[in-house]
């Protein structure tokens, strides 16, 4: 059985519809999709995800938005970064501080969290881990998928600077994935990378 770990975006949860869609489309391919709730604290998230990946040893990691930011750090694994948000500190500073509601149900029952200066500083610290120690093997393992109508983040230049254009893909979509994009863009790439 092949194993995929999906890293969700900011203010989301492992119960996100994208993880459900991936499970549905890969159900008959003997693929297991794990989608943990990522800790709100970036300092906790970096350690949690590194340990989670090490314990699960996935065949592929997929991350969207903030999840793409964290997925980039998981060296040595095949990774798909969808609209990765590599500059979370700047994005949150622009959006402002305050309470944020989770968009999906969290396993711990939490319904909201607070964006504060500490969180932004933790993201700044975590961002220093981005693009560190990239090897030629990593360049072959990482794919970047970017929605041509993404109005939330644009990190295409960051991706191509560090990973080149060989695995750089523009798709007809926005920042958030919908069922159509998962089916038409993400799933075929999964089939290719996992040789399904």
TIPATOR-631148 format. One record per residue (C-alpha): residue number from 1; x, y, z. Coordinates in Angstrom, 1 decimal, padded with zeros to 4 digits, m for minus. Layout:
N
+-----+--------+--------+--------+
! pos !      x !      y !      z !
+-----+--------+--------+--------+
! NUM !      X !      Y !      Z !
...
+-----+--------+--------+--------+
# end
This chain:
196
+-----+--------+--------+--------+
! pos !      x !      y !      z !
+-----+--------+--------+--------+
!   1 !  000.0 !  000.0 !  000.0 !
!   2 !  001.3 !  003.5 ! m000.9 !
!   3 !  001.1 !  006.2 !  001.6 !
!   4 !  000.5 !  010.0 !  001.2 !
!   5 !  000.6 !  012.6 !  003.9 !
!   6 ! m001.4 !  015.8 !  003.2 !
!   7 ! m000.5 !  019.0 !  004.9 !
!   8 ! m003.5 !  021.4 !  005.1 !
!   9 ! m003.5 !  025.2 !  004.8 !
!  10 ! m003.7 !  027.9 !  007.4 !
!  11 ! m006.9 !  027.9 !  009.6 !
!  12 ! m007.8 !  024.5 !  008.3 !
!  13 ! m007.6 !  020.9 !  009.6 !
!  14 ! m006.9 !  017.4 !  008.7 !
!  15 ! m010.6 !  017.0 !  008.0 !
!  16 ! m010.4 !  019.4 !  005.0 !
!  17 ! m012.3 !  018.5 !  001.9 !
!  18 ! m009.1 !  018.3 ! m000.1 !
!  19 ! m007.9 !  015.3 !  001.9 !
!  20 ! m011.4 !  013.7 !  001.5 !
!  21 ! m011.3 !  014.2 ! m002.2 !
!  22 ! m007.8 !  012.7 ! m002.4 !
!  23 ! m009.0 !  009.6 ! m000.5 !
!  24 ! m012.1 !  009.3 ! m002.8 !
!  25 ! m010.0 !  009.6 ! m006.0 !
!  26 ! m007.4 !  007.1 ! m004.8 !
!  27 ! m009.7 !  004.7 ! m003.1 !
!  28 ! m009.3 !  002.0 ! m005.7 !
!  29 ! m005.6 !  002.4 ! m006.1 !
!  30 ! m004.6 !  001.0 ! m002.6 !
!  31 ! m003.4 !  004.4 ! m001.4 !
!  32 ! m003.7 !  005.6 !  002.2 !
!  33 ! m004.0 !  009.4 !  002.7 !
!  34 ! m003.1 !  010.6 !  006.2 !
!  35 ! m004.0 !  014.2 !  007.0 !
!  36 ! m003.1 !  015.3 !  010.5 !
!  37 ! m004.1 !  018.6 !  012.2 !
!  38 ! m001.1 !  020.8 !  012.0 !
!  39 ! m000.4 !  022.6 !  015.3 !
!  40 ! m001.2 !  026.4 !  015.2 !
!  41 !  002.2 !  027.3 !  016.6 !
!  42 !  004.8 !  027.3 !  013.8 !
!  43 !  007.5 !  026.2 !  016.3 !
!  44 !  005.4 !  023.2 !  017.3 !
!  45 !  004.3 !  022.5 !  013.7 !
!  46 !  007.9 !  022.2 !  012.4 !
!  47 !  008.8 !  019.6 !  015.0 !
!  48 !  005.5 !  017.8 !  014.9 !
!  49 !  005.5 !  017.4 !  011.1 !
!  50 !  009.2 !  016.3 !  011.0 !
!  51 !  008.4 !  013.6 !  013.6 !
!  52 !  005.2 !  012.6 !  011.9 !
!  53 !  006.8 !  012.2 !  008.5 !
!  54 !  009.7 !  010.3 !  010.0 !
!  55 !  007.3 !  007.9 !  011.8 !
!  56 !  005.1 !  007.4 !  008.8 !
!  57 !  007.7 !  007.3 !  006.0 !
!  58 !  005.3 !  008.3 !  003.2 !
!  59 !  005.7 !  007.7 ! m000.5 !
!  60 !  004.5 !  011.3 ! m001.2 !
!  61 !  003.8 !  014.5 !  000.7 !
!  62 !  001.3 !  017.0 ! m000.6 !
!  63 !  001.0 !  020.5 !  000.9 !
!  64 ! m001.3 !  023.3 !  000.0 !
!  65 ! m000.7 !  027.0 !  001.0 !
!  66 !  000.8 !  027.0 !  004.5 !
!  67 !  001.0 !  023.2 !  004.2 !
!  68 !  003.2 !  023.7 !  001.0 !
!  69 !  005.5 !  025.9 !  003.1 !
!  70 !  005.9 !  023.0 !  005.6 !
!  71 !  006.1 !  020.3 !  003.0 !
!  72 !  009.1 !  022.0 !  001.3 !
!  73 !  011.1 !  021.4 !  004.4 !
!  74 !  010.6 !  017.6 !  004.3 !
!  75 !  013.8 !  016.7 !  002.4 !
!  76 !  014.3 !  013.3 !  000.9 !
!  77 !  010.6 !  012.7 !  000.1 !
!  78 !  008.6 !  013.2 ! m003.1 !
!  79 !  006.6 !  016.4 ! m002.6 !
!  80 !  003.9 !  018.3 ! m004.3 !
!  81 !  003.7 !  022.0 ! m003.2 !
!  82 !  000.4 !  023.6 ! m004.2 !
!  83 !  000.3 !  027.4 ! m004.1 !
!  84 !  002.9 !  027.2 ! m001.3 !
!  85 !  002.8 !  030.2 !  001.1 !
!  86 !  006.5 !  030.7 !  001.8 !
!  87 !  006.0 !  034.1 !  003.5 !
!  88 !  003.5 !  033.4 !  006.2 !
!  89 !  004.8 !  036.1 !  008.5 !
!  90 !  004.4 !  038.8 !  005.9 !
!  91 !  000.9 !  037.5 !  004.9 !
!  92 ! m000.3 !  037.5 !  008.5 !
!  93 !  001.1 !  040.9 !  009.3 !
!  94 ! m000.8 !  042.2 !  006.3 !
!  95 ! m004.0 !  040.5 !  007.3 !
!  96 ! m003.7 !  041.7 !  010.9 !
!  97 ! m003.9 !  040.2 !  014.4 !
!  98 ! m006.9 !  038.7 !  016.1 !
!  99 ! m009.1 !  035.6 !  016.5 !
! 100 ! m009.5 !  033.3 !  013.5 !
! 101 ! m012.0 !  030.5 !  013.2 !
! 102 ! m011.0 !  027.1 !  011.9 !
! 103 ! m012.6 !  026.4 !  008.5 !
! 104 ! m012.7 !  022.6 !  009.2 !
! 105 ! m013.3 !  020.5 !  012.3 !
! 106 ! m010.2 !  019.9 !  014.4 !
! 107 ! m009.7 !  016.6 !  016.2 !
! 108 ! m009.2 !  018.4 !  019.5 !
! 109 ! m012.5 !  020.2 !  019.1 !
! 110 ! m010.9 !  023.7 !  018.9 !
! 111 ! m013.0 !  026.2 !  016.9 !
! 112 ! m010.7 !  029.2 !  016.8 !
! 113 ! m007.2 !  030.4 !  017.5 !
! 114 ! m005.4 !  033.7 !  017.8 !
! 115 ! m003.0 !  035.3 !  015.4 !
! 116 ! m000.6 !  037.4 !  017.6 !
! 117 !  002.9 !  038.8 !  017.4 !
! 118 !  004.4 !  035.6 !  018.8 !
! 119 !  002.9 !  033.5 !  016.0 !
! 120 !  004.2 !  035.9 !  013.4 !
! 121 !  007.7 !  035.8 !  014.9 !
! 122 !  007.5 !  032.0 !  015.0 !
! 123 !  006.7 !  032.0 !  011.3 !
! 124 !  009.7 !  034.3 !  010.7 !
! 125 !  011.9 !  031.9 !  012.5 !
! 126 !  010.4 !  028.9 !  010.6 !
! 127 !  010.8 !  030.7 !  007.3 !
! 128 !  014.6 !  030.6 !  007.8 !
! 129 !  014.4 !  026.8 !  007.4 !
! 130 !  012.9 !  027.1 !  003.9 !
! 131 !  015.2 !  026.2 !  001.0 !
! 132 !  018.0 !  024.9 !  003.3 !
! 133 !  020.2 !  022.1 !  002.2 !
! 134 !  018.5 !  021.4 ! m001.2 !
! 135 !  020.2 !  018.7 ! m003.1 !
! 136 !  020.0 !  017.7 ! m006.7 !
! 137 !  017.9 !  014.7 ! m005.5 !
! 138 !  015.5 !  017.2 ! m003.8 !
! 139 !  015.1 !  019.1 ! m007.1 !
! 140 !  014.0 !  015.9 ! m008.8 !
! 141 !  011.6 !  015.1 ! m006.0 !
! 142 !  009.7 !  018.4 ! m005.7 !
! 143 !  006.9 !  019.7 ! m007.9 !
! 144 !  005.3 !  023.1 ! m007.6 !
! 145 !  001.7 !  023.6 ! m008.7 !
! 146 !  000.5 !  027.2 ! m009.0 !
! 147 ! m003.0 !  028.5 ! m009.8 !
! 148 ! m002.8 !  031.2 ! m012.5 !
! 149 ! m005.6 !  033.1 ! m010.7 !
! 150 ! m004.2 !  032.9 ! m007.2 !
! 151 ! m004.8 !  036.3 ! m005.6 !
! 152 ! m003.7 !  035.2 ! m002.1 !
! 153 !  000.0 !  034.3 ! m002.5 !
! 154 !  002.5 !  034.3 ! m005.4 !
! 155 !  005.7 !  032.4 ! m004.6 !
! 156 !  006.4 !  031.2 ! m008.2 !
! 157 !  009.7 !  033.1 ! m008.2 !
! 158 !  010.8 !  031.6 ! m004.9 !
! 159 !  010.0 !  028.1 ! m006.2 !
! 160 !  011.8 !  028.5 ! m009.5 !
! 161 !  014.8 !  030.1 ! m007.9 !
! 162 !  015.4 !  027.1 ! m005.7 !
! 163 !  013.9 !  024.2 ! m007.7 !
! 164 !  014.0 !  025.4 ! m011.3 !
! 165 !  011.3 !  025.2 ! m013.9 !
! 166 !  011.4 !  021.5 ! m014.7 !
! 167 !  008.7 !  020.6 ! m012.2 !
! 168 !  006.9 !  023.9 ! m012.2 !
! 169 !  003.3 !  023.7 ! m013.3 !
! 170 !  000.6 !  026.5 ! m013.8 !
! 171 ! m003.0 !  025.3 ! m013.5 !
! 172 ! m006.2 !  027.0 ! m014.3 !
! 173 ! m007.4 !  027.8 ! m010.8 !
! 174 ! m007.2 !  030.0 ! m007.7 !
! 175 ! m005.5 !  029.7 ! m004.3 !
! 176 ! m007.8 !  027.1 ! m002.9 !
! 177 ! m008.2 !  023.7 ! m004.4 !
! 178 ! m011.6 !  022.5 ! m005.5 !
! 179 ! m012.8 !  019.1 ! m006.5 !
! 180 ! m012.2 !  019.8 ! m010.2 !
! 181 ! m008.6 !  020.8 ! m009.8 !
! 182 ! m007.8 !  017.9 ! m007.5 !
! 183 ! m009.2 !  015.5 ! m010.1 !
! 184 ! m007.7 !  017.2 ! m013.2 !
! 185 ! m004.3 !  018.4 ! m011.9 !
! 186 ! m003.3 !  016.8 ! m008.6 !
! 187 ! m004.5 !  013.2 ! m009.0 !
! 188 ! m002.8 !  012.6 ! m012.4 !
! 189 !  000.5 !  013.9 ! m010.9 !
! 190 !  000.1 !  011.5 ! m008.0 !
! 191 ! m000.5 !  008.6 ! m010.4 !
! 192 !  002.7 !  009.6 ! m012.2 !
! 193 !  004.9 !  010.0 ! m009.1 !
! 194 !  003.6 !  006.8 ! m007.4 !
! 195 !  003.4 !  004.8 ! m010.6 !
! 196 ! m000.2 !  003.9 ! m010.0 !
+-----+--------+--------+--------+
# end
